[in-house]
Amino acid sequence: CWIYLVGESVSTRNTKVSTGVNHALLIAIGDYDHWRDLETPSKDARELAKILTYKYNFEEKNIAFLSDDSPEKATGKNILNHISKLHKKLGKNDNLLVYYSGHSGYDEKKNLYLLTPECPTRNLHLHAYSWGAFKRNIKSFQPSEVTWVLDTCFSGGVTAYGDVVTDTKASIVPPD
């Protein structure tokens, strides 16, 4: 598995560092109904939340945490609900860090999907969250900066621009 970090300016409105509020959406899935369970996603996400709070001045109220052991589980429905809440909450100068730790996979057309706990092993396009849709949904409300952290197999197929490639060697070459 790869841990892949992608940061991008959603807009070219300014070239200064944003003075907005830092927000985070942390999604950690280890318990799956139809896939092999993973041991550390929740633990890793909790550690990241601590680092964001203590080292990078994120306020706890601005960190949404969805995992197997959180009050709100990381189901497909809850992920969409939190994206909708962020859409209403974030301003144009705010920053967003999105962390996903869990399984991912490609369909037969080489589209990347982030798997939710209830996702079956077939027909990912019907049950999993497509990377393309996930990226479009987040970018649609135009926070100043978005940083994606993908702790999942196949995340090496995501380029620094957030596009998916099937040749993972291309994803580790920095863009010009």
SULSUL-V941861 format. One record per residue. N is the residue number from 0. RES is the residue in one letter. SS is DSSP state (H for helix, E for strand, - for the rest). PSI is psi in radians with two decimals (NA if undefined). Layout:
n=N res=RES ss=SS psi=PSI
n=N res=RES ss=SS psi=PSI
This chain:
n=0 res=C ss=- psi=2.72
n=1 res=W ss=E psi=2.60
n=2 res=I ss=E psi=2.15
n=3 res=Y ss=E psi=2.28
n=4 res=L ss=E psi=2.21
n=5 res=V ss=E psi=2.15
n=6 res=G ss=E psi=2.45
n=7 res=E ss=E psi=2.57
n=8 res=S ss=E psi=2.23
n=9 res=V ss=- psi=-0.50
n=10 res=S ss=- psi=2.85
n=11 res=T ss=- psi=0.54
n=12 res=R ss=- psi=-0.69
n=13 res=N ss=- psi=2.88
n=14 res=T ss=- psi=0.07
n=15 res=K ss=- psi=2.78
n=16 res=V ss=- psi=2.35
n=17 res=S ss=- psi=2.44
n=18 res=T ss=- psi=0.20
n=19 res=G ss=- psi=-3.01
n=20 res=V ss=- psi=2.44
n=21 res=N ss=E psi=2.26
n=22 res=H ss=E psi=2.72
n=23 res=A ss=E psi=2.47
n=24 res=L ss=E psi=1.92
n=25 res=L ss=E psi=2.06
n=26 res=I ss=E psi=2.09
n=27 res=A ss=E psi=2.02
n=28 res=I ss=- psi=2.10
n=29 res=G ss=- psi=-0.45
n=30 res=D ss=- psi=1.98
n=31 res=Y ss=- psi=2.55
n=32 res=D ss=- psi=-0.61
n=33 res=H ss=- psi=0.05
n=34 res=W ss=- psi=2.84
n=35 res=R ss=- psi=2.33
n=36 res=D ss=- psi=2.66
n=37 res=L ss=- psi=2.56
n=38 res=E ss=- psi=-0.63
n=39 res=T ss=- psi=0.04
n=40 res=P ss=H psi=-0.83
n=41 res=S ss=H psi=-0.75
n=42 res=K ss=H psi=-0.81
n=43 res=D ss=H psi=-0.75
n=44 res=A ss=H psi=-0.65
n=45 res=R ss=H psi=-0.69
n=46 res=E ss=H psi=-0.72
n=47 res=L ss=H psi=-0.73
n=48 res=A ss=H psi=-0.72
n=49 res=K ss=H psi=-0.78
n=50 res=I ss=H psi=-0.78
n=51 res=L ss=H psi=-0.68
n=52 res=T ss=H psi=-0.85
n=53 res=Y ss=H psi=-0.56
n=54 res=K ss=H psi=-0.52
n=55 res=Y ss=- psi=0.22
n=56 res=N ss=- psi=0.53
n=57 res=F ss=- psi=2.38
n=58 res=E ss=- psi=2.45
n=59 res=E ss=H psi=-0.63
n=60 res=K ss=H psi=-0.29
n=61 res=N ss=H psi=0.24
n=62 res=I ss=E psi=1.94
n=63 res=A ss=E psi=2.23
n=64 res=F ss=E psi=2.01
n=65 res=L ss=E psi=2.11
n=66 res=S ss=E psi=-3.12
n=67 res=D ss=- psi=-0.57
n=68 res=D ss=- psi=0.26
n=69 res=S ss=- psi=2.82
n=70 res=P ss=- psi=-0.69
n=71 res=E ss=- psi=2.04
n=72 res=K ss=- psi=2.78
n=73 res=A ss=- psi=0.99
n=74 res=T ss=- psi=2.85
n=75 res=G ss=H psi=-0.76
n=76 res=K ss=H psi=-0.79
n=77 res=N ss=H psi=-0.61
n=78 res=I ss=H psi=-0.82
n=79 res=L ss=H psi=-0.70
n=80 res=N ss=H psi=-0.72
n=81 res=H ss=H psi=-0.59
n=82 res=I ss=H psi=-0.71
n=83 res=S ss=H psi=-0.73
n=84 res=K ss=H psi=-0.73
n=85 res=L ss=H psi=-0.65
n=86 res=H ss=H psi=-0.70
n=87 res=K ss=H psi=-0.48
n=88 res=K ss=H psi=-0.65
n=89 res=L ss=- psi=2.41
n=90 res=G ss=- psi=2.99
n=91 res=K ss=- psi=-0.31
n=92 res=N ss=- psi=-0.04
n=93 res=D ss=- psi=2.80
n=94 res=N ss=E psi=2.62
n=95 res=L ss=E psi=2.29
n=96 res=L ss=E psi=2.19
n=97 res=V ss=E psi=2.14
n=98 res=Y ss=E psi=2.23
n=99 res=Y ss=E psi=2.16
n=100 res=S ss=E psi=2.09
n=101 res=G ss=- psi=-2.91
n=102 res=H ss=- psi=2.62
n=103 res=S ss=E psi=2.92
n=104 res=G ss=E psi=2.89
n=105 res=Y ss=E psi=2.57
n=106 res=D ss=- psi=-3.05
n=107 res=E ss=- psi=-0.31
n=108 res=K ss=- psi=0.17
n=109 res=K ss=- psi=0.49
n=110 res=N ss=- psi=2.37
n=111 res=L ss=E psi=2.39
n=112 res=Y ss=E psi=2.44
n=113 res=L ss=E psi=2.18
n=114 res=L ss=- psi=2.34
n=115 res=T ss=- psi=2.87
n=116 res=P ss=- psi=-0.60
n=117 res=E ss=- psi=0.00
n=118 res=C ss=- psi=2.18
n=119 res=P ss=- psi=3.01
n=120 res=T ss=- psi=-0.19
n=121 res=R ss=- psi=2.82
n=122 res=N ss=- psi=0.93
n=123 res=L ss=H psi=-0.62
n=124 res=H ss=H psi=-0.34
n=125 res=L ss=H psi=-0.38
n=126 res=H ss=H psi=-0.40
n=127 res=A ss=- psi=3.01
n=128 res=Y ss=E psi=2.00
n=129 res=S ss=E psi=2.43
n=130 res=W ss=H psi=-0.72
n=131 res=G ss=H psi=-0.80
n=132 res=A ss=H psi=-0.70
n=133 res=F ss=H psi=-0.84
n=134 res=K ss=H psi=-0.79
n=135 res=R ss=H psi=-0.74
n=136 res=N ss=H psi=-0.79
n=137 res=I ss=H psi=-0.81
n=138 res=K ss=H psi=-0.37
n=139 res=S ss=H psi=-0.48
n=140 res=F ss=- psi=0.20
n=141 res=Q ss=- psi=1.01
n=142 res=P ss=- psi=2.82
n=143 res=S ss=- psi=-0.83
n=144 res=E ss=E psi=2.49
n=145 res=V ss=E psi=2.27
n=146 res=T ss=E psi=2.21
n=147 res=W ss=E psi=2.30
n=148 res=V ss=E psi=2.00
n=149 res=L ss=E psi=1.97
n=150 res=D ss=E psi=1.40
n=151 res=T ss=E psi=2.67
n=152 res=C ss=- psi=2.58
n=153 res=F ss=- psi=-0.03
n=154 res=S ss=H psi=-0.30
n=155 res=G ss=H psi=-0.21
n=156 res=G ss=H psi=0.07
n=157 res=V ss=E psi=2.17
n=158 res=T ss=- psi=3.01
n=159 res=A ss=- psi=-0.30
n=160 res=Y ss=- psi=0.01
n=161 res=G ss=- psi=0.04
n=162 res=D ss=- psi=2.70
n=163 res=V ss=E psi=2.32
n=164 res=V ss=- psi=2.65
n=165 res=T ss=- psi=-0.27
n=166 res=D ss=- psi=1.68
n=167 res=T ss=H psi=-0.31
n=168 res=K ss=H psi=-0.56
n=169 res=A ss=H psi=-0.45
n=170 res=S ss=H psi=-0.27
n=171 res=I ss=H psi=0.07
n=172 res=V ss=- psi=2.12
n=173 res=P ss=- psi=2.53
n=174 res=P ss=- psi=2.75
n=175 res=D ss=- psi=NA
